[in-house]
């Protein structure tokens, strides 16, 4: 709760529209009814949130179970367990974003975090800790070192404040507690989000960390296929694959160049890659991109 989750989802889907909500039978639910239900302390995590302009993403919101009942927490655990082990791909959850607002640095790790990470078995589903409203730490940092900043240049003041923010984040101990080896669930990655209410911000880092946290290449390819405009993510995934392939074939004298080409091209599903041998060198291949809509696993 209070984490600005809807704004984050809008950034992920590159839209400003409100999400549409559907029940488990695919029937659309009036958003006003959902809000009214939440205010009464009732919330159904099985409901699906979908943005009409980007329907490839399906979200489920736990809606701040720290304020809910033990029954609601148990329902959330059951939902994660069932969906993490679902046989059909479209019925599974593939990643969990656990949002922790940073606008109150003295309350970053509460009972809700302790319960989730110590009791929830997320199986193979990766958890990404999302520290939202991270910019809220700056006023606290400034207040603590205000006297030390007198007479310093603007650049040096900004540097000192940034350093103090890092110290404050470390001192909360939240990351160490999330990664406690005794926890049943541990975040596979984390990201800090700042100024999500500003129009020039995005969630590219969140998408990148989530993609790399997914446990299979097939799932990573599916996520990348939705990010046709995020060329940086496509490139990073391609490089990571090549590095992994190089480690696998370290010391080998035989390299299959066609496989290497495919390992690069598959991360750009919105482009058609056409190979053509160059006359001057039969081993040199020219890759020509052409627009095309295809499955990320087309070869």
Order of alpha helices (4+ residues) and beta strands (2+ residues): alpha-beta-beta-alpha-beta-beta-alpha-beta-alpha-beta-alpha-alpha-alpha-beta-alpha-alpha-alpha-alpha-beta-beta
